[in-house]
Amino acid sequence: MELTKIKENLLNLGGQLRTGYAHKAMVSAGSFAAGMVCSRGLMFGKYAPFGVAVAASVPREGLWAAALGAFLGYLLPSPVYVPVRYVAALVAVTAIRWSLSELKNINTHPLFAPLAAFLPLLLTGMTMVFLNGSVTYTAALYLAESFLGAGSAYFLTRAGNLLLGFSAEGRARRGVFDSGDVACLTVSLGIVVLAFSQVNVFGVSVGRILMVLLVVYCARAGGIAGGAVAGVSAGAIQGLSTAGLSYLSGAYGLGGLMAGVFAPMGKVATAVAFIISHGVASLQVGAGDAQIFTGAIEVAVATVLYMFLPKSRRIGELFGLRADSLSGGALRGNIVMRLKYAAQALTSVSASVEEISKKLSNICAPNLQGVYNRSTETICAGCGMSTVCWRKYKDETLQNFAQLSRPLKEKERLETCDFTKEFSGRCCRVGEMRDELNKNYARYLMKESAELRSAQVREVVEGHFHTTAGILEEMAGEFSMYQHFDEEAASRVATILRENGVTPLEVCCRVDKFGRMSIEAEISRERQKRLNRSAFTREISAACGRVFSPPCVSNTEDACRIQMCQRPLLEVGRGFAQYCAGGGAFCGDSTNVFYDGCGRLIAVLSDGMGTGGRAAVDGAMTSAMAESLLKAGIGFDSMLQTVNSALIAKSGDESLATMDVTSIDLFTGQTEFRKAGAACTVVRRGRRSEVIEASSVPVGIMPGVEFACCQRDLSAGDLIVMVSDGVVATGYEWLVDQVMAWEEDENPNLLAQRVADEAKKRRSDGHEDDVTVLVLTLQ
């Protein structure tokens, strides 16, 4: 029970600390402590730019606390050369930040804090040079101090953002720290520890003990990366803290690296590796016996303290992702991206349906009795004769309205003569009543039509639940094909995109069970440069060590999706010919041929019902939706159900179209033919031909339409001819003869043109139809 109360109290305390006032208090307290401690740190034995750097880098709410802390730290006795100079620089930094505090574009820039620290340090330093009359070595030291203060301000700013839960750029942080973040935290912690370097106990520095402890612990938690980053950072800081060359610069760096190498062997091995490396580096530098002895004591004390510290898994994760978590993180990001694009594709297809349903639901027309009630409320309410009509002659008035039902149903509107003579002679606003009744009856008819249409829409929407389930199943099956994700290749692809002026939002490189790599990248469409596809493909191929095909690009309102796969073994030549019925301007047939970014070429041929503009709309809508959905990663069956639902809900009139889909796997030659009410397809393999026919229903007629499917294995030199109904209206035997007579060295466009011309000549029944021929040759 007591343990539970303690946990509750801790949770309550944590919640209180996350409130606005508590947060500001914590930031102020931390800024004050950082200002006071860092102002005590020295470089070259007598310069102290770190307090000024803290004042330039802390968050806005901690500015005055940091300035006060640094001010007190500079006034305390220390070896600092002219402390008043740093007080002046501190005042200048505070004034700069306070005066520019409202300009967010300036004070949030990464270079603002370094410049705010650099300029006051440089100006006060040059003032000291002119006062003392020295313009050579001392001036160089002041310049170096100014640069060091600017760099410290940059590191401290990034470290402060990271500790407050932001990224290095000040945005909300996601995921683990990268190596730059770890370096900033290590350098910042080293600056803080540097203040304790002057605290000596019998000649042993407390600051250097803490520095050694930091290096060894980072090596144990972060391995080679942690030890190398911490060792180099600690060595650089300690090397600058004293005048002259210090052996610590090399000793800490080498010790941290070797400790990280032996970290997998355990805590003792890490400590021993650092001790030996530190000792060897000390002897190589040639330090005196006293320095070596003091350094050995410092290392020994730090090692004893280190042995009592537990290893933290979370600190270890700061130095990078573990190898076994690469696949899961990449898989999660890719699944999210794919599902998002699928949802956007579905939303764009069903937007018109949702808009219609919304408008229909807002229609509020009365029933037939309500027609009369609403009309009398509007017309009779302001009439002086209403008392006479509805009190003295109430029965005659009701009888008049009752007999209006028949002419309303027959003619759907009323004339003045449809009212009884008694009512017309008594009512002085009979014309207004007639118009009001006609208006409300029209709304009544709209309501009946709306209810019928709503029922149809609901029937379509119910099918979308099944379609969505099918989409998820298809995507799950597709993702099961992926063996692993290549994070290094994804990083190189992201770099190439940035070099081409494109900002990547998400990049994924995956390898399937057949060893084929495919790339998916999502980029923002705002202020992006146009990619040279051929040059971009060459750069990607060189970066990934594989030959890729040109990218497949699909767009949404605010983003763009790029898909690429390895260049397959097969290529496809195309031929196309088309005639409009009667020489019209619109053709009811529509074709789309595209790569899906996964090594497949997909050809879609749709034939809208009839000819002319309406058929052209249905055919173009069907093929365009099919291409959009297939590019978004939606499977063929789910795509068919979605397109079918959209055509059913498109309008109240009958709207249908055939769909003929051919999908060729360019790696294996496996070809799938899917037909929904479409004409036959002729396939030539070698010197043998085959007519592929299937009995199926066009889309847009009824729910639950399904593809009729078959599959064939094709190879280089084979031929596929897809046609619309207008080609085979008189039979397909002649079409087979044309296909068999075609020579492989001929242009496929010639075959498509000959077939279209022959189909036009053979139409002798007096009924013209649109003619479309699409020829695909495997090479």
Buried (B, 14 or more C-beta within 10 A) or exposed (E): EEEEEEEEEEEEEEEEEEEEEBEBBBBBEBBBBBBBBBBBBBBBBBBBBBBBBBBBBBBEBBBBBBBBBBBBBBEEEBEBBBBEBBBBBBBBBBEBBEEEEEEEEEBEBEEBBBBBBBBBBBBBBBEBBEEEEEEEEBBEBBBBBBBBBBBBBBBBBBBBBBEBEBBBEBEEBEEBBBBEBBBBBBBBBBBBBBBBBBBEEEEBBBBBBBBBBBBBBBBBBBBBBBBBBBBBBBBBBBBBBBEEEBBBBBBBBBBBBBBBBBBEEEBEBBBBBBBBBBBBBBEEBEBEEEBBBBBBBBBBBBBEBBEEEEEEEEBBBBBBBEEEEBBEBBBEBBBEBBBBBBEBBBEBBBEEBEEBBEEBEEEEBBEBEBBBEBBBEBBBEEBEBBEBBBEEBEEEBEEBBEEBBEBBEEEEBBEEEBBBEEBBEBBEBBEBBBBBBBBBBBBBEEBEBBEEBBEEBEEBBEBBEEBBEBBEEBBEEBEEEBEBBBBEBBEBBBBBBEEBEBEBBBBBBBBBEEEBBBBBBBBEEEEBEEBEEEEBBEBBBEBBEBEBBBBBBBEBEEBBBBBBBBBBBBEBEBBBBBBBBEEBEBBBBBBBBBBBBBBBBBBBBBBBBBBBBBBBBBBBBBBBBBBBBBBBBBBBBBBBBBBBBBBBBBEEEEBBBBBBBBBBBBBBBBBBBBBBBBBBBBBBBEEEBEBBBBEBBBBBBEBEBEBBBBEBEBEEEBBBBBBBBBBBBBEBEBBBEBBEEBEEEEEBBBBBBBBBBBBBEBBEEEEBBBBBBBBBBBE
